[in-house]
Amino acid sequence: MKTTLKTMSVIALVAGAFCAGVAAAVEFPELTAAKNHMMQAKNNLQKAATEFGGHKAKSLEYLDKAIKEVDEAVLYGDRH
């Protein structure tokens, strides 16, 4: 019984998070597209062979901050 309740709770949590993500993607398509592009850029930078004198690491840092700002913008948009 406890296992079933835990499983159902996890499923509900995952489904809720998925629905929230889908709602944000529909409501703010430009922000979703921007975030996807930044995540792809981050992925490409991470695959780069060299560190480029520290510029690769700094770029990744800025991308992380920018992705976080987009997430904050979506949250703000949801509340207003």
N, C-alpha and C positions, 0 to 999 in steps of 0.2 A: 504494500500500500504506500509506504513512504517513498519507495523508488518510483512508483508511478506518479506520485504527486510532484516529486523533484523533476522528473522527466517532463511532465506537463508544464511546470513552471519555466523550465529552460526553453521549451518550444514556444511558449507564449512570449517570453522575453526576446527570443530571436525573431519571431514573426513581427513583433512590435517594432523592433529596430529596423527590420527590412522595410516595413510599411512607412516608417518615418523617413527613411532614405529615399524611397520611391516618391513620397509626397514632396520632399525637398527638390528632387530632380525635376518633377513636373512643375512645381510652383516657381522655381528659380533656375530655368534651363541654362541661362548664361553663366551663373555661378557654378553649376554642375559641370559645364563644359570647361570653364577655366580651371577648376580643380582637377579634372581629368587630364588636361594638358600639363599642368604642373606636376602631377604624379608621374606622367610619362617622361617629362623632362628629368625628374629626379631619378627615375629608373635608368634613363640613358646615361646620366652623369655617374651613377654608381657603377656602371659597366665600363666606364672609361679606364684605360690602362694606367694612366699616370695621374699624379696629384696636381700638376700644373702650378707648382709653386705655392700651394695652399689655396688657390682660387677655386678648385673643385670643392674642397671642404666648405669654403665660405659660401659658394653657390648653393650647396645642399642645405646649409644652415638657413639661408634666406628663403629657399623653397619651403622648408618646414614651417617657417614663420608665416609665409604667404598662405600656405594651405590651412594653417590654423586660423588665420584671419578670415578666409572664405568660410570656414566652418562657423566662425562667430557671426559672420554676416547672415548666414542662413538662419542661425538661431535668433538673431535680432529680427529678421524678416518674419519668422514664425510668430514672434510675440507681438508684432505691430501690424 
